[in-house]
Amino acid sequence: MMGNHMFDNTMGAGHWLWMLVFAFVVVIPVWRICRRTGYPGWLGLLTLIPFVNLIFLYFIAFADWPKEKSENHKG
C-alpha cells in the first residue's frame, strides 16, 4: 500500500523556506531587544531552541538589565 514512501517529502523546500522566514521574523526583533537592554544581540538566537526560549523570555523580563544598571550609576 504505502510502503516506504510514507515519510517522503515531509521536509521539502517549502518547509525549510517557511522555517527560515519564521526565524527571521522572530530572531531579528529579539536581537534588537537584547541590544537595547544591554545584552549581546546574539542571545536572540536562543529563541530558536525549544524551552530555552521560554527561560530566556523570563530572564529578559525579570532580570536587571545592564543598560539600566549603567544609567543608574551615571544619574
N, C-alpha and C positions, 0 to 999 in steps of 0.2 A: 504494500500500500504506500506508505510514506517512505519507508526505507531509511537511508542515512541522510536524506535531504531535509529533515525536519528543521534543522537549525541553520541551513544555508542562508546567506544574505541577511542575517539578523543585525549585523554591524556594517551595513552598507555605507556608501559615501554620504548619503543624506543624513544618516545618524551622526557621523563624525562632524559634518558641517554644522549641524544643529548644536552639538556639544561645544564646538569652537565658538559659535556665536553666543551661546549661553555663558561660556567662560568669560568672554569679553564684556558682556553686559553686567556680570556680577563682579569680576575682579577689578576692573578699572575704577568703578566708584569706591570700592573698599580700599584700593591702593591709595586713592586721593584722601580718603578719610584718615587712613593711617598716617599719612604725611602731615595732614593738618593737625592731628593730635600730638605729633612729635615722635611717633614711632616710625621705623623704616617702612617704606612702601611695599617692599617685598612680602611683608606679613600678610598682605592681601591675598597672596596665593594660598594661604591656609583655608580660604573659603571653598577651595576645590576638594578638600579632604572631608569626607563624611564624619560627623560627630566632632571632629576638631573644629569645624566651622562654628558649631554651636558654642563650644568652650571659648573660642576666640571672640565671638559676639558678646558673651557675658564679660569676658576680660576687658574688652574695649568699653563696654557700658559702665562698668563699676570700678575700674582701676583709676588711680591718679595718673593723669596724662602728663608726660614730660613737659609739654608746652605750657600747661597751666602751672607746673612747679617753677619753671624758669620765669614766668611772668609774675608770680607771687614774690619771688626773690628780688625782682627789679623794682616793683612798685611798692 
